[in-house]
Structures are given as structure tokens and as C-alpha cells.
């Protein structure tokens, strides 16, 4: 019998990792008002390999820093219409990947979209949090306050 882990308490923004995408750290806004999680992606190209549907794309994991670019590839789950915070609908690619936060990991779905104009490169929606996380809006960066900056500073040397 598998023992159920207690829910983790996180703040309104957190450093996360997406290990399947080779993204060691990305600061995400934790958004209980959003159903779906979203990742900043550009140069998005769907393709097939050996009968499997995939998508390739690039990620700038740090806001305001386009020097760091991570090429990614992931299974393509779907293409869905998503309504953004401004009320506009847009068709987005949906991928499946692994989320890691504070030593815990689980599979999530992410939509790919251009978040250049947003403060955060990733938005963690409630589907990815269900039965695992509790959000305390008074808290911030509970999973490591400088984790991402440290990871990328080391990689630049």
C-alpha cells in the first residue's frame, strides 16, 4: 500500500523545475484561479517521430534574460482552446512533463504560450496542484528563494 504524502504548503510564487525538459529552475506564479498551467515557449514546432506526436520549442527560463535559451522536446498531448486572463481565447499546444518542487515530483500538463509580456515565465494552475499543494498567499518562495538565480549563475561560468 502506497503511503499518501501530506500536502505541501507553498507561496504565491515559487521556484520549480521541469526535469524532463532540462529546465533546472523557473520561477512560477501559483495561480489557483487558472485551471491549466502555462509555460513560456517560442519557436514551437509540432512533429511526428516513429508514429508519436511531439513538439519542439525553446524556453527562456528567466524573465528579462534572453541569453539563456533551453531547447526542449515533449510528447504532444493535445491542442486546446484556452481563455487567458484578458478574456481572449487562443489555441495552444498541450504537453505532458514532470514538475519538481522542493524534492517532490509528479506529472503535469502544460500549455505552451508566449509569456514575454508577463512577469513570470510559468503559471502553475490548479490542475497541477490538486491533492498535492496548499497555497498560502502570504508566503513566497518557500521551495528556495534564490534557487533559480544560483543554478543559472553557475551555468554561465
N, C-alpha and C positions, 0 to 999 in steps of 0.2 A: 504494500500500500504506500502510495506516494504521500509524503507529508506536505501539507499546504503551507507555503511561506506566508508570513504576515505581510500585510500591505505596507509598503514603504511610504513615508511622508516626504514629499518634495515641495519645492517652492514654485513660484510663478515663472521662473526661468531656471534652466539647468544645463550643464554640460553633459552631453550624451555622446555615445559612439555608435557607429554603424559598421561593425567589423566586416561584414560580407562585402561592403562597398569600399573597404580600405580607408574609411574615414575615422581616424582615431579620436577626433573630438569635434563637436559642433554645438554651439550654444543655441538652445531651442526655447521658444516661448511655449509654456504649458498652457493650453487653451481648452478649457472644459466646454466652451461654447462651440467649438469646432468638432464635428463628428469625425472627420478624416484628418490624418496627419499629412503635412506637405513638406517637400524638400526643394530647396533652390537648385535648379538644374538648367543647363543650357547645352546647346548642340545635341539635342535629344533625337536619336535615330532608332526607330524600331527595325528589327531584322529577325530572320529565322536562321537557326543552326541545328542541323540534324533533326528537323521537324519541331524543334522547341521555339516558342516565341520569346524573344529577348528584346531588351532596349539598352542602347549605349548612351551615355551622357557624361557631362563634366560637372563638377561641383567646385565652387569657391567656398570653402567651409567657414572662412572668417569674414564677417561683414566689414566692408571698407578696405578689403585687401584682395585684389585680384591677382597678386603674384603667386599665390598658392592655388594650384588647379589640380584636382584629383579626377582622373578618368575612371569611370565606373561602368559596370555592366550588371544587369539583373534580369531575373525572369519577369516577363510582362504578364501581369495578371488580368488586366482589363483596360478599357478606355472608358472613362465615366464623365458625365457632366457634373461639375462641382460648382456650387454658388459661393463666391468669395465674400469677404466681409463688406465689400461695397455693394453687394446685391447682384453683381454681374455673374452670369453663368459662362463657364468655359469647359471645353472638352480636355481632359488630362489623362496622361498615361498613368497607370497604377502598377506599382511594383511590390514584390514581396521581399523583405530583407529582415535582418536581425537587429534589434535595438539592444544596446548595453547601457545600463546606468548603475553606478555605484556597485559594480560587481555582479549584478543580475542581468540576465539576457532572456529575450523571448522574441518570437516572430511578430512582425507588424506589416501592415500595408502602408505605403506612402504614395501620394500623388506627386508628380513631377511638374514644377511650375517655375516661372521666373519670379524670384522674390528680391530682385535687386533694389526695389524701392521700399522694401520692408526692413525693419530694424533687425529682425532675426532671420537667419538662413534656413531655419527649420521651425515648423509649428507641430507640436505634439498634440494630437486630437484625442478625444475621449475613447474612441475605439481601441487605441493603443494602450490606454491606461486601465481599462476595465478589469476589475478583480485583482489589480496589482499595485496601484498607486492611489494615494490620497494627496490632494493638493491643498496646501496651506498658503493662501495668498499673501500672508505676512512674511513668509520665508522666501529666500532667494539663494540659489547656488548651493544647495545642500549636498550635492554629489561632488563638490570640488569647485572652489571659487576661481582658481586660475588654471585649471587643468588644460584647457584648450590652448591658451596662450603659451603655456610651458611646452606642450607637445610640439607645436609648430615652431617655436623659437629654437628648439633643439634640432629640428629637421632642417633649418635654414643654415646651420653652421657647417 
